[in-house]
């Protein structure tokens, strides 16, 4: 399935409630794990780690 929308983020942990695609769904907490993106199982919105963000996370906040 092609993502409806792609959102660049700074963290591997994200929250989606469908607001970005106007579908509105229960709030879900998503974790990319070792990947560079994660797709919301409700609305299909793709959250993609912004280039260089992983290096920032590895060094701590």
RAMOFEN-V705359 format. One record per backbone hydrogen bond with DSSP energy under -1.0 kcal/mol. NH is the residue of the N-H (numbers start at 1). CO is the residue of the C=O. If there is no record, write none. Layout:
# RAMOFEN-V705359
nh->NH co->CO
nh->NH co->CO
This chain:
# RAMOFEN-V705359
nh->7 co->46
nh->9 co->48
nh->14 co->30
nh->16 co->28
nh->23 co->18
nh->25 co->17
nh->28 co->16
nh->30 co->14
nh->32 co->12
nh->35 co->32
nh->38 co->47
nh->40 co->45
nh->44 co->40
nh->46 co->5
nh->47 co->38
nh->48 co->7
nh->49 co->36
nh->50 co->9
nh->53 co->50
nh->56 co->52
nh->57 co->53
nh->58 co->54
nh->59 co->55
nh->60 co->57
